[in-house]
Amino acid sequence: MAENEKSVLVYPRSYVEPLPLAQLFSSQEPLEIELGAGDGSFLAAWTAKKPLHNFLGVERLLGRIRKAERKIQRGGLTNVRLLRIEAGYFLEYLLPPGSVATLHVYFPDPWPKRKHWRHRLINEHFTGIAANALQPGGAVYLRTDDQNYFAQMTEVFGKNSDFEVTTTPPELRAVLTDFERDFQARGVSTLITAYRKR
């Protein structure tokens, strides 16, 4: 739980039991989660547009989560919490089944060398644990700049019968991550896909 009401950082009492989500937010609204929240650029901007949803940003790196915390606090956003943890572990072990309306995964580490592909977050196993965490009709929104990783994403989600292809709404597409702004400035295209749980 957050150490005090003003803190947006979550400190779980257990790292092996599901988070008591009802205790994290003042009201029970649809929950959106960003896995790999980086410096919080996307999370702060998207949260400001969706005041009737709750948001949880997950990030492993301490420096990034501190930057995200500052952005959230400067924006006065009360419907956001942050958790420092590895994204795959969080999704598999700390989320109650069927608790999430939306998952955002933007520019996860592509591990470009073939011998490192096993470290990628988005794989066949990921689609199963995402399906478990999502509510029926819940969506996963994905972005990457890596062609090979994009092919892997579409392949593994395409093989999972729990999901069907959907579109990313224009208002969501318009909100950029810190990586995405940098890539666009260098002329690097963003590859986008999305899937809805049946």
NUKEZA-581061 format. One record per atom (N, C-alpha, C): residue number from 1; residue in one letter; atom name; x, y, z. Coordinates in nm, 4 decimals. Layout:
BEGIN
NUM	a	CA	X	Y	Z
...
END
This chain:
BEGIN
1	m	N	0.0838	-0.1183	0.0000
1	m	CA	0.0000	0.0000	0.0000
1	m	C	0.0881	0.1245	0.0000
2	a	N	0.0357	0.2357	-0.0474
2	a	CA	0.1119	0.3586	-0.0413
2	a	C	0.1361	0.3940	0.1046
3	e	N	0.2546	0.4488	0.1312
3	e	CA	0.2900	0.4787	0.2696
3	e	C	0.2060	0.5920	0.3263
4	n	N	0.1634	0.6819	0.2416
4	n	CA	0.0707	0.7855	0.2873
4	n	C	-0.0187	0.8239	0.1711
5	e	N	-0.1254	0.8970	0.1989
5	e	CA	-0.2253	0.9245	0.0965
5	e	C	-0.1720	1.0119	-0.0158
6	k	N	-0.0674	1.0930	0.0104
6	k	CA	-0.0144	1.1820	-0.0921
6	k	C	0.0833	1.1105	-0.1854
7	s	N	0.1363	1.0006	-0.1429
7	s	CA	0.2329	0.9278	-0.2244
7	s	C	0.1617	0.8532	-0.3362
8	v	N	0.2238	0.8533	-0.4541
8	v	CA	0.1689	0.7744	-0.5640
8	v	C	0.2404	0.6400	-0.5751
9	l	N	0.3457	0.6211	-0.4960
9	l	CA	0.4182	0.4948	-0.4990
9	l	C	0.3481	0.3898	-0.4141
10	v	N	0.3403	0.2698	-0.4675
10	v	CA	0.2765	0.1574	-0.3995
10	v	C	0.3860	0.0685	-0.3410
11	y	N	0.3686	0.0306	-0.2152
11	y	CA	0.4617	-0.0608	-0.1480
11	y	C	0.3827	-0.1834	-0.1033
12	p	N	0.3813	-0.2892	-0.1844
12	p	CA	0.2999	-0.4068	-0.1489
12	p	C	0.3442	-0.4695	-0.0178
13	r	N	0.2487	-0.5163	0.0591
13	r	CA	0.2817	-0.5905	0.1807
13	r	C	0.3349	-0.7286	0.1468
14	s	N	0.2976	-0.7782	0.0283
14	s	CA	0.3441	-0.9091	-0.0164
14	s	C	0.3766	-0.9020	-0.1649
15	y	N	0.4835	-0.9695	-0.2034
15	y	CA	0.5198	-0.9783	-0.3443
15	y	C	0.4870	-1.1157	-0.4015
16	v	N	0.4093	-1.1915	-0.3285
16	v	CA	0.3686	-1.3248	-0.3753
16	v	C	0.2166	-1.3423	-0.3740
17	e	N	0.1445	-1.2418	-0.3283
17	e	CA	-0.0011	-1.2475	-0.3255
17	e	C	-0.0581	-1.1329	-0.4093
18	p	N	-0.1777	-1.1499	-0.4649
18	p	CA	-0.2373	-1.0434	-0.5472
18	p	C	-0.2528	-0.9125	-0.4708
19	l	N	-0.2314	-0.8028	-0.5411
19	l	CA	-0.2486	-0.6701	-0.4820
19	l	C	-0.3944	-0.6469	-0.4443
20	p	N	-0.4205	-0.5890	-0.3283
20	p	CA	-0.5582	-0.5502	-0.2935
20	p	C	-0.5933	-0.4188	-0.3639
21	l	N	-0.6331	-0.4290	-0.4897
21	l	CA	-0.6516	-0.3104	-0.5732
21	l	C	-0.7524	-0.2123	-0.5153
22	a	N	-0.8525	-0.2629	-0.4467
22	a	CA	-0.9562	-0.1749	-0.3921
22	a	C	-0.8995	-0.0763	-0.2901
23	q	N	-0.7850	-0.1102	-0.2312
23	q	CA	-0.7254	-0.0236	-0.1303
23	q	C	-0.6296	0.0802	-0.1888
24	l	N	-0.6021	0.0712	-0.3176
24	l	CA	-0.5059	0.1629	-0.3792
24	l	C	-0.5687	0.2936	-0.4235
25	f	N	-0.6991	0.2910	-0.4536
25	f	CA	-0.7656	0.4071	-0.5113
25	f	C	-0.8876	0.4447	-0.4279
26	s	N	-0.9221	0.5733	-0.4325
26	s	CA	-1.0336	0.6208	-0.3513
26	s	C	-1.1687	0.5761	-0.4065
27	s	N	-1.1747	0.5457	-0.5356
27	s	CA	-1.2993	0.4960	-0.5947
27	s	C	-1.2657	0.3833	-0.6911
28	q	N	-1.3605	0.2966	-0.7115
28	q	CA	-1.3379	0.1803	-0.7971
28	q	C	-1.3821	0.2104	-0.9399
29	e	N	-1.2851	0.2411	-1.0231
29	e	CA	-1.3074	0.2745	-1.1635
29	e	C	-1.2343	0.1723	-1.2503
30	p	N	-1.2608	0.1704	-1.3813
30	p	CA	-1.1853	0.0815	-1.4695
30	p	C	-1.0347	0.1050	-1.4536
31	l	N	-0.9588	-0.0033	-1.4482
31	l	CA	-0.8146	0.0053	-1.4236
31	l	C	-0.7360	-0.0118	-1.5530
32	e	N	-0.6486	0.0855	-1.5801
32	e	CA	-0.5553	0.0773	-1.6915
32	e	C	-0.4143	0.0661	-1.6349
33	i	N	-0.3336	-0.0205	-1.6953
33	i	CA	-0.1978	-0.0434	-1.6478
33	i	C	-0.0997	-0.0224	-1.7611
34	e	N	0.0056	0.0539	-1.7344
34	e	CA	0.1161	0.0651	-1.8291
34	e	C	0.2325	-0.0166	-1.7773
35	l	N	0.2718	-0.1164	-1.8537
35	l	CA	0.3877	-0.1996	-1.8193
35	l	C	0.5103	-0.1379	-1.8838
36	g	N	0.6058	-0.0974	-1.8008
36	g	CA	0.7227	-0.0265	-1.8506
36	g	C	0.6907	0.1197	-1.8698
37	a	N	0.6571	0.1870	-1.7601
37	a	CA	0.6079	0.3247	-1.7667
37	a	C	0.7161	0.4280	-1.7962
38	g	N	0.8423	0.3869	-1.7936
38	g	CA	0.9499	0.4809	-1.8257
38	g	C	0.9488	0.6019	-1.7346
39	d	N	0.9610	0.7200	-1.7953
39	d	CA	0.9657	0.8420	-1.7146
39	d	C	0.8265	0.8976	-1.6860
40	g	N	0.7227	0.8238	-1.7236
40	g	CA	0.5858	0.8655	-1.6930
40	g	C	0.5242	0.9614	-1.7918
41	s	N	0.5910	0.9894	-1.9042
41	s	CA	0.5384	1.0865	-2.0012
41	s	C	0.4014	1.0453	-2.0541
42	f	N	0.3915	0.9225	-2.1029
42	f	CA	0.2628	0.8766	-2.1544
42	f	C	0.1597	0.8706	-2.0423
43	l	N	0.1973	0.8111	-1.9310
43	l	CA	0.1037	0.7887	-1.8216
43	l	C	0.0427	0.9198	-1.7725
44	a	N	0.1262	1.0213	-1.7515
44	a	CA	0.0757	1.1495	-1.7023
44	a	C	-0.0185	1.2143	-1.8041
45	a	N	0.0180	1.2089	-1.9317
45	a	CA	-0.0653	1.2728	-2.0345
45	a	C	-0.1973	1.1991	-2.0539
46	w	N	-0.1927	1.0663	-2.0586
46	w	CA	-0.3146	0.9889	-2.0823
46	w	C	-0.4066	0.9926	-1.9608
47	t	N	-0.3500	0.9876	-1.8424
47	t	CA	-0.4293	0.9930	-1.7199
47	t	C	-0.5067	1.1240	-1.7104
48	a	N	-0.4429	1.2332	-1.7491
48	a	CA	-0.5091	1.3636	-1.7434
48	a	C	-0.6328	1.3675	-1.8326
49	k	N	-0.6331	1.2868	-1.9397
49	k	CA	-0.7465	1.2824	-2.0310
49	k	C	-0.8554	1.1851	-1.9851
50	k	N	-0.8257	1.1019	-1.8856
50	k	CA	-0.9183	0.9955	-1.8443
50	k	C	-0.9417	1.0016	-1.6923
51	p	N	-1.0014	1.1070	-1.6416
51	p	CA	-1.0171	1.1225	-1.4971
51	p	C	-1.1085	1.0197	-1.4326
52	l	N	-1.1898	0.9507	-1.5125
52	l	CA	-1.2821	0.8522	-1.4559
52	l	C	-1.2264	0.7098	-1.4609
53	h	N	-1.0988	0.6958	-1.4909
53	h	CA	-1.0309	0.5668	-1.4844
53	h	C	-0.9217	0.5725	-1.3787
54	n	N	-0.8834	0.4565	-1.3267
54	n	CA	-0.7667	0.4451	-1.2395
54	n	C	-0.6500	0.3920	-1.3218
55	f	N	-0.5286	0.4328	-1.2828
55	f	CA	-0.4093	0.3955	-1.3572
55	f	C	-0.3005	0.3454	-1.2643
56	l	N	-0.2281	0.2450	-1.3117
56	l	CA	-0.1127	0.1926	-1.2394
56	l	C	0.0026	0.1819	-1.3376
57	g	N	0.1117	0.2511	-1.3069
57	g	CA	0.2311	0.2446	-1.3891
57	g	C	0.3320	0.1516	-1.3255
58	v	N	0.3839	0.0579	-1.4034
58	v	CA	0.4800	-0.0408	-1.3543
58	v	C	0.6134	-0.0152	-1.4224
59	e	N	0.7176	-0.0011	-1.3439
59	e	CA	0.8512	0.0266	-1.3970
59	e	C	0.9557	-0.0352	-1.3044
60	r	N	1.0558	-0.0998	-1.3633
60	r	CA	1.1590	-0.1677	-1.2854
60	r	C	1.2706	-0.0734	-1.2404
61	l	N	1.3037	0.0275	-1.3210
61	l	CA	1.4208	0.1103	-1.2939
61	l	C	1.3876	0.2257	-1.1997
62	l	N	1.4663	0.2393	-1.0961
62	l	CA	1.4410	0.3388	-0.9916
62	l	C	1.4436	0.4816	-1.0446
63	g	N	1.5429	0.5150	-1.1259
63	g	CA	1.5522	0.6513	-1.1779
63	g	C	1.4302	0.6903	-1.2590
64	r	N	1.3825	0.5977	-1.3394
64	r	CA	1.2645	0.6268	-1.4209
64	r	C	1.1399	0.6424	-1.3362
65	i	N	1.1246	0.5574	-1.2360
65	i	CA	1.0019	0.5669	-1.1560
65	i	C	1.0016	0.6945	-1.0727
66	r	N	1.1182	0.7431	-1.0345
66	r	CA	1.1241	0.8718	-0.9628
66	r	C	1.0830	0.9867	-1.0542
67	k	N	1.1269	0.9823	-1.1808
67	k	CA	1.0846	1.0840	-1.2772
67	k	C	0.9333	1.0774	-1.2984
68	a	N	0.8820	0.9561	-1.3110
68	a	CA	0.7373	0.9397	-1.3294
68	a	C	0.6615	0.9951	-1.2095
69	e	N	0.7097	0.9677	-1.0898
69	e	CA	0.6438	1.0179	-0.9698
69	e	C	0.6374	1.1704	-0.9703
70	r	N	0.7466	1.2345	-1.0082
70	r	CA	0.7473	1.3811	-1.0126
70	r	C	0.6451	1.4342	-1.1140
71	k	N	0.6353	1.3695	-1.2303
71	k	CA	0.5390	1.4140	-1.3314
71	k	C	0.3953	1.3995	-1.2796
72	i	N	0.3671	1.2876	-1.2167
72	i	CA	0.2322	1.2636	-1.1648
72	i	C	0.1973	1.3653	-1.0563
73	q	N	0.2912	1.3900	-0.9674
73	q	CA	0.2653	1.4851	-0.8583
73	q	C	0.2512	1.6273	-0.9097
74	r	N	0.3360	1.6665	-1.0068
74	r	CA	0.3256	1.8017	-1.0638
74	r	C	0.1913	1.8209	-1.1331
75	g	N	0.1398	1.7141	-1.1936
75	g	CA	0.0111	1.7241	-1.2621
75	g	C	-0.1082	1.7189	-1.1690
76	g	N	-0.0845	1.6934	-1.0404
76	g	CA	-0.1950	1.6842	-0.9446
76	g	C	-0.2893	1.5690	-0.9736
77	l	N	-0.2359	1.4627	-1.0318
77	l	CA	-0.3189	1.3492	-1.0728
77	l	C	-0.3398	1.2543	-0.9551
78	t	N	-0.4648	1.2368	-0.9161
78	t	CA	-0.4951	1.1567	-0.7967
78	t	C	-0.5395	1.0147	-0.8297
79	n	N	-0.5549	0.9843	-0.9583
79	n	CA	-0.6037	0.8521	-0.9985
79	n	C	-0.4917	0.7634	-1.0531
80	v	N	-0.3667	0.7915	-1.0131
80	v	CA	-0.2506	0.7165	-1.0620
80	v	C	-0.1694	0.6641	-0.9450
81	r	N	-0.1212	0.5413	-0.9593
81	r	CA	-0.0254	0.4840	-0.8654
81	r	C	0.0901	0.4263	-0.9457
82	l	N	0.2061	0.4161	-0.8826
82	l	CA	0.3259	0.3621	-0.9458
82	l	C	0.3807	0.2486	-0.8617
83	l	N	0.4327	0.1482	-0.9290
83	l	CA	0.4888	0.0325	-0.8605
83	l	C	0.6211	-0.0045	-0.9265
84	r	N	0.7259	-0.0171	-0.8448
84	r	CA	0.8569	-0.0562	-0.8973
84	r	C	0.8713	-0.2077	-0.8883
85	i	N	0.8656	-0.2727	-1.0045
85	i	CA	0.8738	-0.4189	-1.0096
85	i	C	0.8927	-0.4605	-1.1551
86	e	N	0.9389	-0.5812	-1.1774
86	e	CA	0.9527	-0.6355	-1.3127
86	e	C	0.8136	-0.6632	-1.3682
87	a	N	0.7889	-0.6195	-1.4918
87	a	CA	0.6541	-0.6189	-1.5485
87	a	C	0.5932	-0.7586	-1.5626
88	g	N	0.6697	-0.8543	-1.6125
88	g	CA	0.6150	-0.9883	-1.6327
88	g	C	0.5748	-1.0548	-1.5025
89	y	N	0.6590	-1.0400	-1.4002
89	y	CA	0.6278	-1.0978	-1.2695
89	y	C	0.5017	-1.0331	-1.2126
90	f	N	0.4946	-0.9014	-1.2230
90	f	CA	0.3769	-0.8295	-1.1731
90	f	C	0.2492	-0.8799	-1.2396
91	l	N	0.2532	-0.8909	-1.3708
91	l	CA	0.1344	-0.9319	-1.4445
91	l	C	0.0907	-1.0729	-1.4068
92	e	N	0.1878	-1.1611	-1.3865
92	e	CA	0.1545	-1.3005	-1.3602
92	e	C	0.1135	-1.3276	-1.2163
93	y	N	0.1776	-1.2605	-1.1212
93	y	CA	0.1594	-1.2997	-0.9811
93	y	C	0.0885	-1.1972	-0.8924
94	l	N	0.0880	-1.0694	-0.9301
94	l	CA	0.0319	-0.9688	-0.8394
94	l	C	-0.1030	-0.9129	-0.8827
95	l	N	-0.1462	-0.9429	-1.0034
95	l	CA	-0.2757	-0.8915	-1.0488
95	l	C	-0.3855	-0.9943	-1.0278
96	p	N	-0.4933	-0.9581	-0.9603
96	p	CA	-0.6072	-1.0501	-0.9491
96	p	C	-0.6645	-1.0798	-1.0877
97	p	N	-0.7089	-1.2002	-1.1125
97	p	CA	-0.7670	-1.2351	-1.2423
97	p	C	-0.8856	-1.1454	-1.2782
98	g	N	-0.8918	-1.1071	-1.4042
98	g	CA	-1.0048	-1.0287	-1.4532
98	g	C	-1.0172	-0.8904	-1.3930
99	s	N	-0.9061	-0.8316	-1.3497
99	s	CA	-0.9131	-0.7036	-1.2784
99	s	C	-0.8797	-0.5823	-1.3646
100	v	N	-0.8325	-0.6049	-1.4857
100	v	CA	-0.7770	-0.4956	-1.5656
100	v	C	-0.8624	-0.4699	-1.6894
101	a	N	-0.8893	-0.3418	-1.7162
101	a	CA	-0.9638	-0.3037	-1.8361
101	a	C	-0.8708	-0.2868	-1.9562
102	t	N	-0.7503	-0.2335	-1.9309
102	t	CA	-0.6588	-0.2017	-2.0405
102	t	C	-0.5146	-0.2218	-1.9980
103	l	N	-0.4365	-0.2826	-2.0868
103	l	CA	-0.2908	-0.2924	-2.0702
103	l	C	-0.2241	-0.2112	-2.1809
104	h	N	-0.1280	-0.1279	-2.1416
104	h	CA	-0.0476	-0.0514	-2.2367
104	h	C	0.0947	-0.1034	-2.2280
105	v	N	0.1528	-0.1427	-2.3421
105	v	CA	0.2932	-0.1866	-2.3458
105	v	C	0.3586	-0.1174	-2.4641
106	y	N	0.4396	-0.0161	-2.4332
106	y	CA	0.4965	0.0675	-2.5376
106	y	C	0.6486	0.0635	-2.5356
107	f	N	0.7049	0.0225	-2.6470
107	f	CA	0.8495	0.0171	-2.6674
107	f	C	0.9223	-0.0653	-2.5618
108	p	N	0.8755	-0.1892	-2.5388
108	p	CA	0.9516	-0.2758	-2.4478
108	p	C	1.0879	-0.3070	-2.5097
109	d	N	1.1842	-0.3396	-2.4258
109	d	CA	1.3194	-0.3696	-2.4726
109	d	C	1.3127	-0.4764	-2.5820
110	p	N	1.3631	-0.4478	-2.7030
110	p	CA	1.3505	-0.5452	-2.8118
110	p	C	1.4519	-0.6594	-2.8070
111	w	N	1.5546	-0.6476	-2.7214
111	w	CA	1.6573	-0.7514	-2.7177
111	w	C	1.6887	-0.7943	-2.8613
112	p	N	1.7534	-0.7077	-2.9389
112	p	CA	1.7660	-0.7303	-3.0828
112	p	C	1.8470	-0.8534	-3.1246
113	k	N	1.9413	-0.8968	-3.0429
113	k	CA	2.0191	-1.0150	-3.0808
113	k	C	1.9356	-1.1412	-3.0620
114	r	N	1.9371	-1.2282	-3.1621
114	r	CA	1.8547	-1.3484	-3.1594
114	r	C	1.8759	-1.4298	-3.0315
115	k	N	1.9984	-1.4406	-2.9843
115	k	CA	2.0252	-1.5219	-2.8653
115	k	C	1.9610	-1.4637	-2.7394
116	h	N	1.9169	-1.3370	-2.7469
116	h	CA	1.8537	-1.2717	-2.6315
116	h	C	1.7026	-1.2635	-2.6422
117	w	N	1.6438	-1.3135	-2.7523
117	w	CA	1.4995	-1.2987	-2.7722
117	w	C	1.4187	-1.3606	-2.6591
118	r	N	1.4739	-1.4589	-2.5910
118	r	CA	1.4008	-1.5235	-2.4813
118	r	C	1.3724	-1.4259	-2.3672
119	h	N	1.4444	-1.3138	-2.3647
119	h	CA	1.4240	-1.2144	-2.2589
119	h	C	1.3098	-1.1168	-2.2896
120	r	N	1.2561	-1.1220	-2.4104
120	r	CA	1.1512	-1.0274	-2.4477
120	r	C	1.0258	-1.0465	-2.3623
121	l	N	0.9638	-0.9341	-2.3274
121	l	CA	0.8421	-0.9386	-2.2462
121	l	C	0.7261	-1.0009	-2.3234
122	i	N	0.7084	-0.9603	-2.4496
122	i	CA	0.5937	-1.0079	-2.5268
122	i	C	0.6304	-1.1389	-2.5960
123	n	N	0.5750	-1.2470	-2.5450
123	n	CA	0.5963	-1.3799	-2.6018
123	n	C	0.4674	-1.4595	-2.5831
124	e	N	0.4713	-1.5861	-2.6169
124	e	CA	0.3490	-1.6672	-2.6070
124	e	C	0.2969	-1.6732	-2.4630
125	h	N	0.3878	-1.6853	-2.3672
125	h	CA	0.3471	-1.6907	-2.2262
125	h	C	0.2782	-1.5602	-2.1856
126	f	N	0.3294	-1.4489	-2.2331
126	f	CA	0.2718	-1.3189	-2.1989
126	f	C	0.1254	-1.3113	-2.2392
127	t	N	0.0904	-1.3640	-2.3564
127	t	CA	-0.0491	-1.3542	-2.4004
127	t	C	-0.1429	-1.4284	-2.3045
128	g	N	-0.0951	-1.5383	-2.2476
128	g	CA	-0.1766	-1.6132	-2.1525
128	g	C	-0.1984	-1.5390	-2.0227
129	i	N	-0.0920	-1.4790	-1.9700
129	i	CA	-0.1077	-1.4082	-1.8423
129	i	C	-0.1820	-1.2760	-1.8623
130	a	N	-0.1701	-1.2169	-1.9808
130	a	CA	-0.2481	-1.0967	-2.0105
130	a	C	-0.3966	-1.1304	-2.0176
131	a	N	-0.4288	-1.2418	-2.0820
131	a	CA	-0.5695	-1.2840	-2.0907
131	a	C	-0.6265	-1.3092	-1.9522
132	n	N	-0.5457	-1.3652	-1.8630
132	n	CA	-0.5909	-1.3915	-1.7262
132	n	C	-0.6179	-1.2622	-1.6498
133	a	N	-0.5356	-1.1614	-1.6699
133	a	CA	-0.5489	-1.0352	-1.5967
133	a	C	-0.6622	-0.9480	-1.6489
134	l	N	-0.6914	-0.9587	-1.7780
134	l	CA	-0.7908	-0.8701	-1.8394
134	l	C	-0.9341	-0.9151	-1.8141
135	q	N	-1.0220	-0.8165	-1.8071
135	q	CA	-1.1654	-0.8422	-1.8064
135	q	C	-1.2088	-0.8812	-1.9472
136	p	N	-1.3206	-0.9517	-1.9633
136	p	CA	-1.3740	-0.9741	-2.0979
136	p	C	-1.3945	-0.8400	-2.1676
137	g	N	-1.3485	-0.8292	-2.2892
137	g	CA	-1.3568	-0.7033	-2.3625
137	g	C	-1.2402	-0.6101	-2.3368
138	g	N	-1.1522	-0.6473	-2.2426
138	g	CA	-1.0345	-0.5662	-2.2140
138	g	C	-0.9362	-0.5685	-2.3290
139	a	N	-0.8518	-0.4662	-2.3374
139	a	CA	-0.7625	-0.4524	-2.4524
139	a	C	-0.6163	-0.4416	-2.4117
140	v	N	-0.5303	-0.4873	-2.5029
140	v	CA	-0.3851	-0.4695	-2.4919
140	v	C	-0.3422	-0.3819	-2.6082
141	y	N	-0.2784	-0.2692	-2.5773
141	y	CA	-0.2279	-0.1791	-2.6807
141	y	C	-0.0757	-0.1885	-2.6833
142	l	N	-0.0201	-0.2104	-2.8014
142	l	CA	0.1230	-0.2356	-2.8172
142	l	C	0.1844	-0.1385	-2.9180
143	r	N	0.3068	-0.0935	-2.8862
143	r	CA	0.3837	-0.0117	-2.9805
143	r	C	0.5305	-0.0539	-2.9718
144	t	N	0.5982	-0.0500	-3.0861
144	t	CA	0.7417	-0.0755	-3.0900
144	t	C	0.7979	-0.0095	-3.2145
145	d	N	0.9291	0.0070	-3.2165
145	d	CA	0.9970	0.0557	-3.3360
145	d	C	1.0730	-0.0572	-3.4042
146	d	N	1.0711	-0.1777	-3.3450
146	d	CA	1.1505	-0.2905	-3.3929
146	d	C	1.0653	-0.3839	-3.4796
147	q	N	1.1002	-0.3952	-3.6076
147	q	CA	1.0218	-0.4757	-3.7018
147	q	C	1.0126	-0.6216	-3.6585
148	n	N	1.1239	-0.6793	-3.6154
148	n	CA	1.1243	-0.8195	-3.5777
148	n	C	1.0378	-0.8435	-3.4544
149	y	N	1.0503	-0.7555	-3.3571
149	y	CA	0.9704	-0.7696	-3.2348
149	y	C	0.8220	-0.7525	-3.2666
150	f	N	0.7913	-0.6587	-3.3564
150	f	CA	0.6522	-0.6387	-3.3961
150	f	C	0.5952	-0.7664	-3.4586
151	a	N	0.6753	-0.8310	-3.5418
151	a	CA	0.6318	-0.9566	-3.6028
151	a	C	0.6060	-1.0618	-3.4962
152	q	N	0.6908	-1.0646	-3.3946
152	q	CA	0.6713	-1.1604	-3.2848
152	q	C	0.5433	-1.1284	-3.2076
153	m	N	0.5206	-1.0022	-3.1791
153	m	CA	0.3997	-0.9615	-3.1074
153	m	C	0.2743	-1.0076	-3.1807
154	t	N	0.2683	-0.9776	-3.3105
154	t	CA	0.1488	-1.0122	-3.3870
154	t	C	0.1329	-1.1634	-3.3998
155	e	N	0.2441	-1.2344	-3.4070
155	e	CA	0.2370	-1.3795	-3.4183
155	e	C	0.1810	-1.4425	-3.2911
156	v	N	0.2352	-1.4036	-3.1745
156	v	CA	0.1926	-1.4709	-3.0512
156	v	C	0.0501	-1.4331	-3.0134
157	f	N	0.0098	-1.3093	-3.0350
157	f	CA	-0.1290	-1.2730	-3.0062
157	f	C	-0.2239	-1.3361	-3.1073
158	g	N	-0.1785	-1.3476	-3.2325
158	g	CA	-0.2608	-1.4106	-3.3339
158	g	C	-0.2886	-1.5573	-3.3062
159	k	N	-0.1971	-1.6231	-3.2361
159	k	CA	-0.2135	-1.7648	-3.2040
159	k	C	-0.3013	-1.7889	-3.0817
160	n	N	-0.3260	-1.6846	-3.0018
160	n	CA	-0.4038	-1.7009	-2.8797
160	n	C	-0.5513	-1.6732	-2.9092
161	s	N	-0.6333	-1.7764	-2.9007
161	s	CA	-0.7755	-1.7636	-2.9361
161	s	C	-0.8548	-1.6780	-2.8374
162	d	N	-0.7934	-1.6402	-2.7251
162	d	CA	-0.8606	-1.5508	-2.6300
162	d	C	-0.8673	-1.4079	-2.6827
163	f	N	-0.7895	-1.3779	-2.7887
163	f	CA	-0.7794	-1.2400	-2.8371
163	f	C	-0.8233	-1.2275	-2.9820
164	e	N	-0.8725	-1.1086	-3.0146
164	e	CA	-0.9004	-1.0709	-3.1528
164	e	C	-0.8375	-0.9343	-3.1790
165	v	N	-0.7991	-0.9107	-3.3029
165	v	CA	-0.7376	-0.7831	-3.3385
165	v	C	-0.8392	-0.6705	-3.3214
166	t	N	-0.7920	-0.5577	-3.2694
166	t	CA	-0.8752	-0.4386	-3.2594
166	t	C	-0.7918	-0.3195	-3.3040
167	t	N	-0.8467	-0.2001	-3.2944
167	t	CA	-0.7743	-0.0808	-3.3368
167	t	C	-0.7397	0.0054	-3.2159
168	t	N	-0.6371	0.0867	-3.2319
168	t	CA	-0.6003	0.1838	-3.1290
168	t	C	-0.6769	0.3125	-3.1562
169	p	N	-0.7573	0.3598	-3.0606
169	p	CA	-0.8344	0.4836	-3.0836
169	p	C	-0.7432	0.6018	-3.1158
170	p	N	-0.7850	0.6906	-3.2045
170	p	CA	-0.7006	0.8053	-3.2423
170	p	C	-0.6553	0.8889	-3.1223
171	e	N	-0.7433	0.9074	-3.0227
171	e	CA	-0.7057	0.9900	-2.9076
171	e	C	-0.5964	0.9234	-2.8248
172	l	N	-0.5928	0.7901	-2.8233
172	l	CA	-0.4854	0.7193	-2.7549
172	l	C	-0.3585	0.7242	-2.8382
173	r	N	-0.3717	0.7050	-2.9669
173	r	CA	-0.2551	0.7074	-3.0559
173	r	C	-0.1833	0.8410	-3.0505
174	a	N	-0.2583	0.9483	-3.0250
174	a	CA	-0.2008	1.0832	-3.0249
174	a	C	-0.1128	1.1103	-2.9031
175	v	N	-0.1259	1.0294	-2.7988
175	v	CA	-0.0455	1.0497	-2.6772
175	v	C	0.0841	0.9700	-2.6915
176	l	N	0.1964	1.0395	-2.6946
176	l	CA	0.3250	0.9780	-2.7225
176	l	C	0.4031	0.9479	-2.5954
177	t	N	0.4881	0.8462	-2.6029
177	t	CA	0.5807	0.8181	-2.4944
177	t	C	0.7075	0.9011	-2.5155
178	d	N	0.7950	0.9019	-2.4148
178	d	CA	0.9223	0.9728	-2.4293
178	d	C	1.0058	0.9116	-2.5415
179	f	N	1.0098	0.7784	-2.5498
179	f	CA	1.0830	0.7109	-2.6565
179	f	C	1.0256	0.7481	-2.7932
180	e	N	0.8940	0.7517	-2.8012
180	e	CA	0.8287	0.7759	-2.9291
180	e	C	0.8585	0.9150	-2.9828
181	r	N	0.8576	1.0138	-2.8955
181	r	CA	0.8919	1.1495	-2.9388
181	r	C	1.0330	1.1541	-2.9947
182	d	N	1.1253	1.0857	-2.9265
182	d	CA	1.2641	1.0814	-2.9716
182	d	C	1.2754	1.0105	-3.1062
183	f	N	1.2058	0.8975	-3.1196
183	f	CA	1.2100	0.8227	-3.2446
183	f	C	1.1539	0.9057	-3.3602
184	q	N	1.0415	0.9732	-3.3358
184	q	CA	0.9806	1.0527	-3.4419
184	q	C	1.0721	1.1661	-3.4858
185	a	N	1.1437	1.2237	-3.3898
185	a	CA	1.2376	1.3311	-3.4231
185	a	C	1.3502	1.2800	-3.5133
186	r	N	1.3800	1.1502	-3.5033
186	r	CA	1.4853	1.0902	-3.5863
186	r	C	1.4288	1.0197	-3.7090
187	g	N	1.2984	1.0327	-3.7314
187	g	CA	1.2368	0.9733	-3.8484
187	g	C	1.2099	0.8246	-3.8383
188	v	N	1.2083	0.7713	-3.7154
188	v	CA	1.1822	0.6291	-3.6937
188	v	C	1.0317	0.6074	-3.6765
189	s	N	0.9769	0.5153	-3.7538
189	s	CA	0.8323	0.4908	-3.7497
189	s	C	0.7921	0.4068	-3.6287
190	t	N	0.6720	0.4313	-3.5796
190	t	CA	0.6138	0.3506	-3.4732
190	t	C	0.5241	0.2434	-3.5345
191	l	N	0.5428	0.1214	-3.4893
191	l	CA	0.4589	0.0096	-3.5313
191	l	C	0.3560	-0.0151	-3.4214
192	i	N	0.2305	-0.0210	-3.4585
192	i	CA	0.1215	-0.0238	-3.3608
192	i	C	0.0281	-0.1418	-3.3875
193	t	N	-0.0118	-0.2096	-3.2809
193	t	CA	-0.1147	-0.3112	-3.2915
193	t	C	-0.1919	-0.3155	-3.1612
194	a	N	-0.3072	-0.3809	-3.1626
194	a	CA	-0.3906	-0.3900	-3.0433
194	a	C	-0.4769	-0.5144	-3.0518
195	y	N	-0.5091	-0.5684	-2.9338
195	y	CA	-0.5887	-0.6910	-2.9254
195	y	C	-0.6904	-0.6785	-2.8137
196	r	N	-0.8090	-0.7325	-2.8400
196	r	CA	-0.9167	-0.7294	-2.7405
196	r	C	-0.9459	-0.8712	-2.6932
197	k	N	-0.9644	-0.8849	-2.5628
197	k	CA	-0.9985	-1.0158	-2.5085
197	k	C	-1.1429	-1.0489	-2.5432
198	r	N	-1.1639	-1.1688	-2.5970
198	r	CA	-1.2986	-1.2104	-2.6357
198	r	C	-1.3874	-1.2313	-2.5136
END
